């Protein structure tokens, strides 16, 4: 049984089919998750993407399902949907319940070209060549704490459809110790851990961006791989079709990001990865340093309450912490030097008036 709904964004409207009997329907009919397509902000230097202009985004559930079903439908990761809905039962969302969805995202501090994977938020961003006004965003899984996904700049060196998997000896040994022996070669098929597509990275050790075993789609958005980057089946096929060989890939870890949108400075914070722990004091220090750089002041008047909430909730939802007075003369605007995150696109000016609306936009006092 398949239900359908329509998801509207600024860029496009896509009809998406989602299974009620998940595994069986996926095998028989397929599920279309697709990238979220964002339009770049109109103001040069702004780096906060906005899917809907109405503020917070929610969806009302049409039939009993799990939060993981909702995540798949909106190409979100498991950890992300759970953090946004801490009071919702992960395994049973009842018909009529309202589920919170992400609306804004701050672009990572990397060049606005090629592919960026910010493992701290389990999310990638692709800047299609020749389409400077668009950004495609996908959820993905990353390596476990004992099989970390590598960081740094690399590139896509080759792409393979329906790849066979040759598990390395270390992984075969681990599976054997767990009573789950692997063959020397896993042929293409629905239970191949690489899924239907693989983009190989220019790194030693056969690191790839790839699909997933059909039974493990709910691991997207978690630390679950042996270092590779895992995507939903439909998402990796969509990415495969648009990313050419040679595309630069920036693999970063930025749990705290800042960015401007319409003269409001936002902070986006994500929790630590497994095996890592940042103290509250260190997290605040990182955020404050980024804010200072963005505003161009050592002691900016920010909304401390909003900042503290963002750093406590760690739900990945951008929170406005500062408002600046816009410069009237466009010639006075200083373009953001890509990819410097949080740089002030206008000369330093006094802060504007606080709007002070609940959950809205603030200027600190």
N, C-alpha and C positions, 0 to 999 in steps of 0.2 A: 504494500500500500504506500502510495507516494502523495505527499501534500505539496502544495506550491504556494509561493508568495512572491511579491515583487519588492525588490530593494532599490531605492532611488538614491543616487548620489548627484553631486554637482556635475560629474563628468558623464554619467550614463545611467540608464536603468536596465537592470539585468534580471531576467526571470530565473529563479533558482529552484531546483527541486531537491527536497530533503526527504530522507526515508523515515518512516515510522518504525518499521522493522529494519533496523539499520544494516546489519551485515548482509542479509538476504537481498534487500533492495539494492544495496551497493553493487553486489555481484550481477544482479539481473538488469538494473536500469542505469546505474551510475548516479553520481551526485556532482553537481556543479558548484564548486566553492568560489573560484575565481579571485583574482586580485581585487583589492580595493584601489580604485583609481582616484587620485586626488589632483585637483588643480593647484598649481603653485599660487601663493598669495599675490595679489595685485601689486602691493608695495614692494619695490625692490629692497632687499635686505631682510624682509620678513621670512621667518623659517618655520612658522607654525601652520601645519596643514589642517584644514577644516573640512570635514565631510558634509556636515549640515550647518547652516547658518543660524539655526534656532537654538543653539546651546547644547544642553544635555540630550543624548540620544538613548531611546529605549525601544523595546519591542514587546508587544503583548503576545503571549504564547497561545497558539491556537489549539494545541492538543498536548496531552501529557507527554513529556520527553525529558531528557537529561540536559544539564548545562553544556555537556560536551557536544550534544547534537546542535545546540544553539551556536556554540563556538565554530563548529564545522561549517554551518550554514553561512556564517558571516566571516569566514576565513580568519578566525581568531585562534589563539593558542589556548590550551587548557588552563594554564596558570593565570593567564590574563582574564579570562571570563570569570574564574573563581574569585580572583582578587576584587574585581568590580562588583561582585554580588556575594559578599561574605555571609549574608543571612539567607541565601537561597540554597536549598538542598541540591548538591551537585548531581545526585542520582535521580531526583524526581522533581521536575518543575511542572506544576499542575497547570492545566488549561486555565487561561485568564490571568495568570501571574505576569507581572511586568519585570522584564530583565533589562538591566542597564548594559549599554554598549558603549564602546569608545567613540568619541566624536573627533577630538583633536589629537594630533601627534606632532611632536617637535622633531624636525629633521636632525639626524646625527651630525656631528661636527666632522664632516668629510667633504671631499669635492662633490659637487652636484653633477656627477656623470658616472656612468657605469653602474655598478651594483654595490650597495653598502649593506653589510650584515652587522647589526648591533646585537651581539649575543646577550647583552644584559637585559634586553627587552624581548628576546626571541622573535625578532622581526627584521625583515630585509626591505630595502628601498631600491627601486630600479628607476633610473632616469633614461627613458628611451631616446636614443640619438635622433636628432631632427625634430624632437617634440619637447622643446624647453619648458612648455607650460604644464607638463604632466609628470606625475610620480606614481609608479605602481608599488603597492605594498603588500607583502605576504607574511603570514606567520610561518615559523619554522622551529624545529627542535634542534638541540645542540648536544655536545658531548658531555658525558658524565664527569664528575669531579676527578675520577681516576683515568679518564680518557678525554682530556680537554680539547676543545676545538681551538686550533691555532689562531693567533692574531697577526695582523699586518696586512700589507698590500700584496695582492697576487693577481691572477687573471684566469680566465677560462681558456684552457688549452685544447680541449676537445669535448664533443658531446656524443652520447650514444643512446639510441633508442633500444628499449627492451634489453638492457644489459644483463649478462650473466654475472654472478657474484662469485669471486674466488676468495673466500674468507682467509685471512692470514693465519698463520700458525698460532699466534697469541690468542686470537678470538676463538679458534677451534679448540684450543686447550681450555679456555674459560668455559665454553659450552659443555665440553666433555666432563669437566669437574662438576658442573651443575646437572649432570644427567641428561643433557640435551645435545648429543653429538651432531656435528655438522658434516655434510659431505665436502669433498674438496672443491666441488663446483655446484652452485645453486643455479639452475637454469632459469631463464625468464619465465614469468608467470605471476599470478596474483599473490603468491606467498614469497616472492623474492624480496629481500629486505631493501633492495635498491629501487623497487617499484618499476615503472615503465620508462623512466628517463633518468639520465645521469649527466651532470655537467662536471667535468674533471677540472680541478684547480692545479695551478702550477706550484705545487708543494710536494715535498717528499712524503711518501707514505700513503699515496692513493686517496687523498682527501677529495670528497665530492659533495656537490649539492644534488640531492637525489630524492626520489619518491619514497614510498614505504610499502611494507607488507600490508595487505588489505585489512588484516586483523589488528593492526597497530596504529591506525590513523589517530586514535585519541592520545597518542604520545606526542603529537605536534604541540609545540609550545612548552616543552619540558626538557630537562637534562636527561637524556635517555639513550644517546647514541655512543658509538665508539670514537667520536670525534668529528664525524661527518655532519653535514647539515641536512636535516630531513624535512620534507614538505608534504602537504596533502597531495594526493594523486593528481587531481585536476590542476592544482596550482603549479606543480612542477612541469606539467605538460604545457601550460600557458607560458611559463617562464622560458622553457626550452625553445619555444617557437619564436621568441622575440629577442633573446640574448645571443649575439653572435660570438663565435670563437674570437679570442683576443680581448674581450671585454674586461676592463679592470675591475677588480673586486677588492673592496676595503672591508676588512674584518676587524671590528672594534668592540670595545667593552665600555659603554657609556651609560651607567645606571642613572646618572643625573644629567639632564639636558636643560638648556634655557633657550628661549627664542622669542622674537617679537611678532606680534600680529596687531595691526591697526593701533600702534603706539602703546600697546599693553605688553608687558614683559611677563612671560609664562615660565614656570618651572615644572618639569616632569621628572618624577622620581620612581625608581623601580627597586625591588628588594634585592638583597645580595644573592648571588648564585650559591648553590650548595658547596660547602667546603670553604666559603669565604665569609668574612664577617667584618663589617664596617661599624664602628661605634657611632652613636648618635652625634657625638661631638665632631667626629671626622666627616660624617655625612653633611652636617651643617656647614662645616668649613669649606667643603668642596662646592656646595651650592652657593655659598656667599661669594666665593672667589669668582665663580662664573657670572653671578649677578653683577658684581663690581665691574668686571670686564665689560659686560654688556651695556651697563649704564654709563661707564666712564667716570665713576666716583668711588672714592675709598669708603665713604660712609653714606650710602644712599638711603633715603627714607622709604623703606619697603614695608609691606604689610607682614609683620612678623607672625601674626596669627595664621594667615594663609600659608606662609612658607612652612611654619611648623606643622600644620595639618598635612601638607603635601609630603613632608619628610617622615611623618608618622604613618600615614595611610599607605604610602608606597604602592598605590594602585595604578600608576602609569597615566593617570589623567592629568593633563596640564592644568596648572592653577595660576591665575594672574596674581602677581605680587607687587606690581609697580605700573604706574601710568605716567607717561611723559606728555608734555605739551607739544603738539605737532608744530613743526617749522612751516610757516606760511609760504615761504619762497622755495619752490622745488629745487632751485639751483643751489640752495644751502644744504640739501641732503647729501650726505656722504655715503656712496654705495658700499654695501657690505663686500669685503674682500673675501670671495669664496675660497675656502670653506670655513672661515673663522666663525665659530659658533658664538652667538651672543654678542658680537661686535655691535656697537651702537651705530645705526645707520644715520643718525643725525647728531649735530653738535650737542654737547651736554647742556641741558636746560632745566629750569626748576620743574619739580613734579607738578602734575595737574591736580585738580580737585578729586577727592575720593568719591566714587559712585556708591560704594558701601552696600550694594545690594546683596542679599544672601546668596552665597555660592557664586557670586559674580566677580566684578572687577574692582580692585582696590588700589588705593595709593596709601602707603604706610604713613604712620604718624609716630 
